[in-house]
């Protein structure tokens, strides 16, 4: 992704259906948690507890969306893997 792309932008981009790229159709996060409040993964070494807490919170907030897990888990996992290689 783009260096300037925010977590919010990444989630919205990944939530589009491949066949329909419609700006009105994006990931629905539970109403109690705004996309603007999702903390960015800081990719710093030796922060495993904070990283794990971030990941647990992210997955919790993805539950209840209309997206099938495989449409957001795999791209997210690949992104996380690239970050881990830079540690």
C-alpha positions in Angstrom: 0.0 0.0 0.0 0.8 3.7 -0.2 3.0 5.1 2.6 0.3 7.8 3.2 -2.6 5.3 3.2 -4.2 5.1 6.6 -5.5 1.9 8.3 -9.0 3.3 7.6 -8.2 3.6 3.9 -6.7 0.1 3.7 -9.7 -1.5 5.3 -12.1 0.4 3.0 -10.0 -0.6 0.0 -9.9 -4.3 1.0 -13.6 -4.3 1.7 -14.6 -3.7 -1.9 -16.0 -6.7 -3.9 -13.7 -7.5 -6.8 -16.6 -7.2 -9.2 -18.0 -4.0 -7.8 -15.8 -1.1 -6.9 -18.5 1.2 -5.7 -17.7 4.0 -3.3 -21.0 3.5 -1.5 -20.2 -0.1 -0.6 -17.5 -0.4 2.0 -16.7 -2.4 5.1 -19.2 -2.0 7.9 -17.5 -1.8 11.3 -19.6 -2.2 14.4 -21.2 1.1 15.3 -19.4 1.3 18.7 -16.0 1.4 17.0 -15.1 4.1 14.4 -12.5 3.3 11.7 -10.8 6.5 12.7 -10.1 5.1 16.1 -8.3 1.9 15.0 -4.7 2.3 16.1 -2.1 1.8 13.5 0.3 -1.2 13.8 3.6 0.5 14.6 5.8 -2.4 13.3 8.3 -1.9 16.1 10.3 -4.8 17.4 9.8 -6.0 21.0 6.3 -4.8 21.1 4.7 -8.2 20.8 2.2 -7.6 23.7 1.0 -4.4 22.2 0.9 -5.9 18.7 -1.1 -8.9 19.9 -3.6 -6.6 21.7 -4.0 -4.5 18.5 -4.6 -7.7 16.4 -7.1 -9.0 18.9 -9.0 -5.7 18.9 -8.9 -5.5 15.1 -10.3 -9.1 14.7 -13.0 -8.4 17.3 -14.1 -5.3 15.4 -14.2 -7.2 12.1 -16.7 -9.7 13.4 -20.2 -8.8 12.6 -19.3 -7.3 9.2 -20.8 -8.6 6.1 -17.4 -9.5 4.6 -16.4 -13.2 4.5 -13.3 -13.8 6.5 -11.1 -14.9 3.6 -11.6 -11.5 1.9 -10.0 -9.5 4.6 -7.9 -12.1 6.6 -5.6 -13.1 3.8 -4.7 -9.5 2.6 -4.3 -8.5 6.2 -2.1 -11.5 7.0 0.1 -10.8 4.0 0.5 -7.1 5.0 1.4 -8.2 8.6 3.9 -10.7 7.2 5.7 -7.9 5.2 5.8 -5.8 8.4 7.3 -8.7 10.4 10.1 -9.2 7.8 11.3 -5.6 8.5 11.8 -6.3 12.2 
